[in-house]
């Protein structure tokens, strides 16, 4: 939880940029990550990104009104599957990172 309270002290755009740059730098610095080692990339996603995501809330928002109609067990299962989908999506994107990639986060309006 320390990362969450630390993030609260940062502006949202600065927080997103910091986490994204840290993750991108980790990929660029590790040869096995750059070569697409899926297990290692999934581990990176889990340690760098997942801790900052409220998957239950994110799943509820993505599901819309049907979320309230689902049973607690259905909500739990859907949240787990949504987490798996996002982890695979992030991992797939990170497996394609090149050394010349940079992160640009525009300031909030």
C-alpha positions, 0 to 999 in steps of 0.5 A, a space after each residue: 500500500 505505500 505506493 498508493 499513498 505515495 501516488 496520492 502525493 503526486 499529480 495524476 499526470 506526474 504519477 502516470 508518467 513516473 510509473 510508465 517511465 519506470 516500467 519502460 526503463 526496466 524493459 530497456 535495461 533487461 535483455 530478457 525483457 527486450 527479447 520478449 520473455 513472457 513470464 518475466 514481462 508478466 512479472 514486471 507488469 505484476 510488480 510495477 503496474 498491477 499494484 496501482 490498479 483497482 481491478 474491481 472498480 475498473 471491471 465494474 465501470 467496463 461492465 456498466 449496469 450489468 455489474 449490479 445484476 451479477 452475483 458476488 461470485 460472478 463479479 469476482 470471476 469477471 474481475 479475475 478474467 478482466 485482470 488476466 486480459 489487461 495483464 496480457 494486453 500490457 505484457 504484449 505491448 511491453 514485449 514490443 518495446 524498442 530502445 528508442 521508445 519514449 513516454 510523453 504524458 501531456 499535462 491535465 487540462 
